[in-house]
Amino acid sequence: MEGDKAFGKSEVLVHTPSGKILEGLLMSDVGLGVSTRGSGKMDESSGRISDFHMATVDAVWGPSAHSAYPETVMESIQLYKRGELIGDLAEAVIHDVQAQKYFQKELKRFIESIKTK
């Protein structure tokens, strides 16, 4: 922490379905942000948070801000009409290199769908 800014490192676990999807999004130059989740005490009058304990940091396609309610990438994919197929292909890519071209094709369709929002 430096003042009110947090710095850290992350690793994309490309040997998992979610990691493979995230890797594909990053390789396709999709601008991703992060959203933190945690718990703490909020002062109702000032809106200030104290005793905050971060639980996780999610990759999101809409970066978090005080006035924004970003969606996580996985939630967006689950809501996407072909999201189940992307998840299945991400799983297959781990075990079957031939599935990579189909995975990339479906991921590009998903990327185009979020770019038009």
MODELLER restraints for C-alpha pairs under 7 A, 6 or more apart:
rsr = mdl.restraints
at = mdl.atoms
rsr.add(forms.Gaussian(group=physical.xy_distance, feature=features.Distance(at['CA:1:A'], at['CA:7:A']), mean=6.16, stdev=0.5))
rsr.add(forms.Gaussian(group=physical.xy_distance, feature=features.Distance(at['CA:12:A'], at['CA:19:A']), mean=5.53, stdev=0.5))
rsr.add(forms.Gaussian(group=physical.xy_distance, feature=features.Distance(at['CA:12:A'], at['CA:23:A']), mean=6.86, stdev=0.5))
rsr.add(forms.Gaussian(group=physical.xy_distance, feature=features.Distance(at['CA:13:A'], at['CA:19:A']), mean=4.75, stdev=0.5))
rsr.add(forms.Gaussian(group=physical.xy_distance, feature=features.Distance(at['CA:14:A'], at['CA:20:A']), mean=4.71, stdev=0.5))
rsr.add(forms.Gaussian(group=physical.xy_distance, feature=features.Distance(at['CA:14:A'], at['CA:23:A']), mean=6.62, stdev=0.5))
rsr.add(forms.Gaussian(group=physical.xy_distance, feature=features.Distance(at['CA:15:A'], at['CA:94:A']), mean=6.02, stdev=0.5))
rsr.add(forms.Gaussian(group=physical.xy_distance, feature=features.Distance(at['CA:17:A'], at['CA:87:A']), mean=6.42, stdev=0.5))
rsr.add(forms.Gaussian(group=physical.xy_distance, feature=features.Distance(at['CA:17:A'], at['CA:90:A']), mean=4.69, stdev=0.5))
rsr.add(forms.Gaussian(group=physical.xy_distance, feature=features.Distance(at['CA:17:A'], at['CA:91:A']), mean=4.89, stdev=0.5))
rsr.add(forms.Gaussian(group=physical.xy_distance, feature=features.Distance(at['CA:20:A'], at['CA:90:A']), mean=5.81, stdev=0.5))
rsr.add(forms.Gaussian(group=physical.xy_distance, feature=features.Distance(at['CA:21:A'], at['CA:90:A']), mean=6.29, stdev=0.5))
rsr.add(forms.Gaussian(group=physical.xy_distance, feature=features.Distance(at['CA:31:A'], at['CA:61:A']), mean=6.42, stdev=0.5))
rsr.add(forms.Gaussian(group=physical.xy_distance, feature=features.Distance(at['CA:32:A'], at['CA:59:A']), mean=6.42, stdev=0.5))
rsr.add(forms.Gaussian(group=physical.xy_distance, feature=features.Distance(at['CA:32:A'], at['CA:60:A']), mean=5.50, stdev=0.5))
rsr.add(forms.Gaussian(group=physical.xy_distance, feature=features.Distance(at['CA:32:A'], at['CA:61:A']), mean=4.54, stdev=0.5))
rsr.add(forms.Gaussian(group=physical.xy_distance, feature=features.Distance(at['CA:32:A'], at['CA:62:A']), mean=6.72, stdev=0.5))
rsr.add(forms.Gaussian(group=physical.xy_distance, feature=features.Distance(at['CA:32:A'], at['CA:63:A']), mean=6.83, stdev=0.5))
rsr.add(forms.Gaussian(group=physical.xy_distance, feature=features.Distance(at['CA:33:A'], at['CA:59:A']), mean=5.88, stdev=0.5))
rsr.add(forms.Gaussian(group=physical.xy_distance, feature=features.Distance(at['CA:33:A'], at['CA:60:A']), mean=5.15, stdev=0.5))
rsr.add(forms.Gaussian(group=physical.xy_distance, feature=features.Distance(at['CA:33:A'], at['CA:61:A']), mean=5.85, stdev=0.5))
rsr.add(forms.Gaussian(group=physical.xy_distance, feature=features.Distance(at['CA:33:A'], at['CA:62:A']), mean=6.06, stdev=0.5))
rsr.add(forms.Gaussian(group=physical.xy_distance, feature=features.Distance(at['CA:33:A'], at['CA:63:A']), mean=4.16, stdev=0.5))
rsr.add(forms.Gaussian(group=physical.xy_distance, feature=features.Distance(at['CA:34:A'], at['CA:57:A']), mean=6.36, stdev=0.5))
rsr.add(forms.Gaussian(group=physical.xy_distance, feature=features.Distance(at['CA:34:A'], at['CA:58:A']), mean=5.49, stdev=0.5))
rsr.add(forms.Gaussian(group=physical.xy_distance, feature=features.Distance(at['CA:34:A'], at['CA:59:A']), mean=4.72, stdev=0.5))
rsr.add(forms.Gaussian(group=physical.xy_distance, feature=features.Distance(at['CA:34:A'], at['CA:60:A']), mean=5.41, stdev=0.5))
rsr.add(forms.Gaussian(group=physical.xy_distance, feature=features.Distance(at['CA:34:A'], at['CA:63:A']), mean=5.45, stdev=0.5))
rsr.add(forms.Gaussian(group=physical.xy_distance, feature=features.Distance(at['CA:34:A'], at['CA:64:A']), mean=6.35, stdev=0.5))
rsr.add(forms.Gaussian(group=physical.xy_distance, feature=features.Distance(at['CA:35:A'], at['CA:57:A']), mean=5.63, stdev=0.5))
rsr.add(forms.Gaussian(group=physical.xy_distance, feature=features.Distance(at['CA:35:A'], at['CA:58:A']), mean=5.22, stdev=0.5))
rsr.add(forms.Gaussian(group=physical.xy_distance, feature=features.Distance(at['CA:35:A'], at['CA:59:A']), mean=6.58, stdev=0.5))
rsr.add(forms.Gaussian(group=physical.xy_distance, feature=features.Distance(at['CA:35:A'], at['CA:60:A']), mean=6.58, stdev=0.5))
rsr.add(forms.Gaussian(group=physical.xy_distance, feature=features.Distance(at['CA:35:A'], at['CA:63:A']), mean=6.39, stdev=0.5))
rsr.add(forms.Gaussian(group=physical.xy_distance, feature=features.Distance(at['CA:35:A'], at['CA:64:A']), mean=5.09, stdev=0.5))
rsr.add(forms.Gaussian(group=physical.xy_distance, feature=features.Distance(at['CA:36:A'], at['CA:54:A']), mean=6.86, stdev=0.5))
rsr.add(forms.Gaussian(group=physical.xy_distance, feature=features.Distance(at['CA:36:A'], at['CA:56:A']), mean=5.87, stdev=0.5))
rsr.add(forms.Gaussian(group=physical.xy_distance, feature=features.Distance(at['CA:36:A'], at['CA:57:A']), mean=4.40, stdev=0.5))
rsr.add(forms.Gaussian(group=physical.xy_distance, feature=features.Distance(at['CA:36:A'], at['CA:58:A']), mean=6.25, stdev=0.5))
rsr.add(forms.Gaussian(group=physical.xy_distance, feature=features.Distance(at['CA:37:A'], at['CA:54:A']), mean=5.93, stdev=0.5))
rsr.add(forms.Gaussian(group=physical.xy_distance, feature=features.Distance(at['CA:37:A'], at['CA:55:A']), mean=5.54, stdev=0.5))
rsr.add(forms.Gaussian(group=physical.xy_distance, feature=features.Distance(at['CA:37:A'], at['CA:56:A']), mean=5.38, stdev=0.5))
rsr.add(forms.Gaussian(group=physical.xy_distance, feature=features.Distance(at['CA:37:A'], at['CA:57:A']), mean=6.27, stdev=0.5))
rsr.add(forms.Gaussian(group=physical.xy_distance, feature=features.Distance(at['CA:38:A'], at['CA:52:A']), mean=6.77, stdev=0.5))
rsr.add(forms.Gaussian(group=physical.xy_distance, feature=features.Distance(at['CA:38:A'], at['CA:53:A']), mean=5.41, stdev=0.5))
rsr.add(forms.Gaussian(group=physical.xy_distance, feature=features.Distance(at['CA:38:A'], at['CA:54:A']), mean=4.16, stdev=0.5))
rsr.add(forms.Gaussian(group=physical.xy_distance, feature=features.Distance(at['CA:38:A'], at['CA:55:A']), mean=4.60, stdev=0.5))
rsr.add(forms.Gaussian(group=physical.xy_distance, feature=features.Distance(at['CA:38:A'], at['CA:56:A']), mean=6.83, stdev=0.5))
rsr.add(forms.Gaussian(group=physical.xy_distance, feature=features.Distance(at['CA:39:A'], at['CA:52:A']), mean=5.52, stdev=0.5))
rsr.add(forms.Gaussian(group=physical.xy_distance, feature=features.Distance(at['CA:39:A'], at['CA:53:A']), mean=5.41, stdev=0.5))
rsr.add(forms.Gaussian(group=physical.xy_distance, feature=features.Distance(at['CA:39:A'], at['CA:54:A']), mean=6.65, stdev=0.5))
rsr.add(forms.Gaussian(group=physical.xy_distance, feature=features.Distance(at['CA:40:A'], at['CA:49:A']), mean=6.30, stdev=0.5))
rsr.add(forms.Gaussian(group=physical.xy_distance, feature=features.Distance(at['CA:40:A'], at['CA:50:A']), mean=5.85, stdev=0.5))
rsr.add(forms.Gaussian(group=physical.xy_distance, feature=features.Distance(at['CA:40:A'], at['CA:51:A']), mean=5.04, stdev=0.5))
rsr.add(forms.Gaussian(group=physical.xy_distance, feature=features.Distance(at['CA:40:A'], at['CA:52:A']), mean=4.10, stdev=0.5))
rsr.add(forms.Gaussian(group=physical.xy_distance, feature=features.Distance(at['CA:40:A'], at['CA:53:A']), mean=6.23, stdev=0.5))
rsr.add(forms.Gaussian(group=physical.xy_distance, feature=features.Distance(at['CA:41:A'], at['CA:49:A']), mean=5.49, stdev=0.5))
rsr.add(forms.Gaussian(group=physical.xy_distance, feature=features.Distance(at['CA:41:A'], at['CA:50:A']), mean=5.20, stdev=0.5))
rsr.add(forms.Gaussian(group=physical.xy_distance, feature=features.Distance(at['CA:41:A'], at['CA:51:A']), mean=6.09, stdev=0.5))
rsr.add(forms.Gaussian(group=physical.xy_distance, feature=features.Distance(at['CA:41:A'], at['CA:52:A']), mean=6.94, stdev=0.5))
rsr.add(forms.Gaussian(group=physical.xy_distance, feature=features.Distance(at['CA:42:A'], at['CA:48:A']), mean=5.61, stdev=0.5))
rsr.add(forms.Gaussian(group=physical.xy_distance, feature=features.Distance(at['CA:42:A'], at['CA:49:A']), mean=4.46, stdev=0.5))
rsr.add(forms.Gaussian(group=physical.xy_distance, feature=features.Distance(at['CA:42:A'], at['CA:50:A']), mean=6.40, stdev=0.5))
rsr.add(forms.Gaussian(group=physical.xy_distance, feature=features.Distance(at['CA:43:A'], at['CA:49:A']), mean=6.45, stdev=0.5))
rsr.add(forms.Gaussian(group=physical.xy_distance, feature=features.Distance(at['CA:58:A'], at['CA:72:A']), mean=6.49, stdev=0.5))
rsr.add(forms.Gaussian(group=physical.xy_distance, feature=features.Distance(at['CA:59:A'], at['CA:72:A']), mean=6.24, stdev=0.5))
rsr.add(forms.Gaussian(group=physical.xy_distance, feature=features.Distance(at['CA:59:A'], at['CA:73:A']), mean=6.42, stdev=0.5))
rsr.add(forms.Gaussian(group=physical.xy_distance, feature=features.Distance(at['CA:60:A'], at['CA:70:A']), mean=6.64, stdev=0.5))
rsr.add(forms.Gaussian(group=physical.xy_distance, feature=features.Distance(at['CA:60:A'], at['CA:71:A']), mean=6.03, stdev=0.5))
rsr.add(forms.Gaussian(group=physical.xy_distance, feature=features.Distance(at['CA:60:A'], at['CA:72:A']), mean=4.50, stdev=0.5))
rsr.add(forms.Gaussian(group=physical.xy_distance, feature=features.Distance(at['CA:60:A'], at['CA:73:A']), mean=5.12, stdev=0.5))
rsr.add(forms.Gaussian(group=physical.xy_distance, feature=features.Distance(at['CA:61:A'], at['CA:71:A']), mean=7.00, stdev=0.5))
rsr.add(forms.Gaussian(group=physical.xy_distance, feature=features.Distance(at['CA:61:A'], at['CA:72:A']), mean=6.91, stdev=0.5))
rsr.add(forms.Gaussian(group=physical.xy_distance, feature=features.Distance(at['CA:61:A'], at['CA:73:A']), mean=6.26, stdev=0.5))
rsr.add(forms.Gaussian(group=physical.xy_distance, feature=features.Distance(at['CA:62:A'], at['CA:70:A']), mean=5.00, stdev=0.5))
rsr.add(forms.Gaussian(group=physical.xy_distance, feature=features.Distance(at['CA:62:A'], at['CA:71:A']), mean=6.61, stdev=0.5))
rsr.add(forms.Gaussian(group=physical.xy_distance, feature=features.Distance(at['CA:63:A'], at['CA:70:A']), mean=6.17, stdev=0.5))
rsr.add(forms.Gaussian(group=physical.xy_distance, feature=features.Distance(at['CA:64:A'], at['CA:70:A']), mean=5.75, stdev=0.5))
rsr.add(forms.Gaussian(group=physical.xy_distance, feature=features.Distance(at['CA:77:A'], at['CA:83:A']), mean=4.76, stdev=0.5))
rsr.add(forms.Gaussian(group=physical.xy_distance, feature=features.Distance(at['CA:78:A'], at['CA:84:A']), mean=6.60, stdev=0.5))
rsr.add(forms.Gaussian(group=physical.xy_distance, feature=features.Distance(at['CA:86:A'], at['CA:103:A']), mean=6.52, stdev=0.5))
rsr.add(forms.Gaussian(group=physical.xy_distance, feature=features.Distance(at['CA:86:A'], at['CA:106:A']), mean=6.21, stdev=0.5))
rsr.add(forms.Gaussian(group=physical.xy_distance, feature=features.Distance(at['CA:86:A'], at['CA:107:A']), mean=6.65, stdev=0.5))
rsr.add(forms.Gaussian(group=physical.xy_distance, feature=features.Distance(at['CA:89:A'], at['CA:99:A']), mean=6.64, stdev=0.5))
rsr.add(forms.Gaussian(group=physical.xy_distance, feature=features.Distance(at['CA:89:A'], at['CA:103:A']), mean=5.33, stdev=0.5))
rsr.add(forms.Gaussian(group=physical.xy_distance, feature=features.Distance(at['CA:90:A'], at['CA:103:A']), mean=6.48, stdev=0.5))
rsr.add(forms.Gaussian(group=physical.xy_distance, feature=features.Distance(at['CA:92:A'], at['CA:99:A']), mean=6.23, stdev=0.5))
rsr.add(forms.Gaussian(group=physical.xy_distance, feature=features.Distance(at['CA:93:A'], at['CA:99:A']), mean=5.25, stdev=0.5))
rsr.add(forms.Gaussian(group=physical.xy_distance, feature=features.Distance(at['CA:93:A'], at['CA:100:A']), mean=5.51, stdev=0.5))
